[in-house]
Amino acid sequence: MGYWELEEGKDCVQKTWITTKLGTALGLVGSAYHIVAFQPETAVEALARAANGTVTMASMGAIFGMATCLSAQARDAPDDPTNYFIGGCASGVFLGARTHSAVTGTTACLGLGMLAMLTKVGKMEGWRLTGPPRLTRRQGSAGNQNGGHAYCCMTV
């Protein structure tokens, strides 16, 4: 079962496990690119870099999943996009603590929080990033050739 199929505010362990796996995968891919772009001098250094990036991203995924789910339970508002902002912000604060930088933590909190919140809003409203636009039907006048319906608007 995927992340979006699980009910919001329920089964926090399963949701956290999914976000942790996603963070781990992103961390592995990012670490691989980093190692290729900035060649380490030894294999031990490469392993340390890969572990550092992967563990950081896995931790961020776990923090996001748990904070989002627990805030949905605590606030008794399971479908509120604010829960996703809280989860993204918590992940950003962790990144700031990890880098020992308040500026990094603040900007990551705001950036990841907004990204997560807009992702939730987009999911709720049916936003799409790819594919052809969908036409919606609008009730038209009786003299319309399309039986009173006009295709007028595109949604993205």
PECORJO-V142975 format. One record per pair of residues at least 12 apart in sequence whose ideal C-beta (glycine too) atoms are under 10 Angstrom apart, sorted by the first residue. I is the first residue (numbers start at 1). J is the second residue. Records with the same first field share a line. If there is no record, write none. Layout:
I = J / J
//
This chain:
1 = 14 / 18
2 = 18
3 = 15 / 17 / 18 / 19 / 21 / 22 / 65
4 = 18 / 120 / 123
6 = 18 / 69
7 = 72 / 78 / 79
8 = 68 / 69 / 72 / 73 / 77 / 78 / 79 / 80 / 83 / 84 / 120
9 = 68 / 69 / 70 / 71 / 72 / 73 / 74 / 75 / 76 / 77 / 78 / 79 / 80 / 83
10 = 69 / 72 / 73 / 78
11 = 69
12 = 65 / 66 / 67 / 68 / 69 / 70 / 72 / 73
13 = 65 / 66 / 69
14 = 65 / 69
15 = 64 / 65 / 66 / 68 / 69 / 72 / 87
16 = 61 / 62 / 63 / 64 / 65 / 66 / 67 / 68 / 69 / 70
17 = 61 / 62 / 65
18 = 61 / 65
19 = 58 / 60 / 61 / 62 / 63 / 64 / 65 / 66 / 67 / 68 / 69 / 87 / 91
20 = 57 / 58 / 59 / 60 / 61 / 62 / 63 / 64 / 65 / 66
21 = 58 / 61 / 62 / 65
22 = 57 / 58 / 60 / 61 / 64 / 65
23 = 54 / 55 / 56 / 57 / 58 / 59 / 60 / 61 / 62 / 63 / 64 / 65 / 91
24 = 54 / 55 / 57 / 58 / 59 / 61 / 62
25 = 54 / 57 / 58 / 61
26 = 53 / 54 / 57 / 58 / 60 / 61
27 = 50 / 51 / 52 / 53 / 54 / 55 / 56 / 57 / 58 / 59 / 60 / 61
28 = 50 / 53 / 54 / 57 / 58
29 = 53 / 54 / 57
30 = 50 / 53 / 54 / 56 / 57
31 = 46 / 47 / 49 / 50 / 51 / 52 / 53 / 54 / 55 / 56 / 57
32 = 46 / 49 / 50 / 53 / 54
33 = 53
34 = 46 / 49 / 50 / 52 / 53
35 = 47 / 49 / 50 / 53
52 = 98
55 = 98
56 = 94 / 95 / 98 / 99
57 = 91 / 95
59 = 91 / 94 / 95 / 98
60 = 88 / 90 / 91 / 92 / 94 / 95 / 98 / 108 / 112
61 = 91
62 = 91 / 94
63 = 87 / 88 / 89 / 90 / 91 / 92 / 93 / 94 / 95
64 = 84 / 86 / 87 / 88 / 89 / 90 / 91 / 92 / 94 / 112 / 113 / 116
65 = 87 / 91
66 = 87 / 90
67 = 83 / 84 / 85 / 86 / 87 / 88 / 89 / 90 / 91 / 93 / 94 / 116
68 = 82 / 83 / 84 / 85 / 86 / 87 / 88 / 90 / 91 / 116 / 120
69 = 83 / 87
70 = 83 / 86 / 87 / 90
71 = 83 / 84 / 85 / 86 / 87 / 90
72 = 84 / 86 / 87
74 = 86
79 = 120 / 123 / 124
80 = 117 / 120 / 124
81 = 116 / 117 / 118 / 119 / 120 / 121 / 122 / 123 / 124
82 = 113 / 117 / 120
83 = 116 / 117 / 120
84 = 112 / 113 / 114 / 115 / 116 / 117 / 118 / 119 / 120 / 121 / 123
85 = 109 / 110 / 112 / 113 / 114 / 115 / 116 / 117 / 118 / 120
86 = 109 / 113 / 116 / 117
87 = 112 / 113 / 116 / 117 / 120
88 = 108 / 109 / 110 / 111 / 112 / 113 / 114 / 115 / 116 / 117 / 118 / 119 / 120
89 = 105 / 106 / 108 / 109 / 110 / 111 / 112 / 113 / 114 / 116 / 117
90 = 109 / 112 / 113 / 116
91 = 108 / 109 / 112 / 113 / 116
92 = 104 / 105 / 106 / 107 / 108 / 109 / 110 / 111 / 112 / 113 / 114 / 115 / 116
93 = 105 / 106 / 108 / 109 / 112 / 113
94 = 108 / 109 / 112
95 = 107 / 108 / 109 / 111 / 112
96 = 108 / 109
125 = 155
126 = 155 / 156
127 = 155 / 156
128 = 155 / 156
129 = 156
131 = 156
132 = 154
133 = 153 / 154 / 155 / 156
134 = 153 / 154 / 155 / 156
135 = 151 / 152 / 153 / 154 / 155
136 = 151 / 152 / 153 / 154 / 155
137 = 149 / 150 / 151 / 152 / 153
138 = 150 / 151 / 152 / 153
140 = 152
//
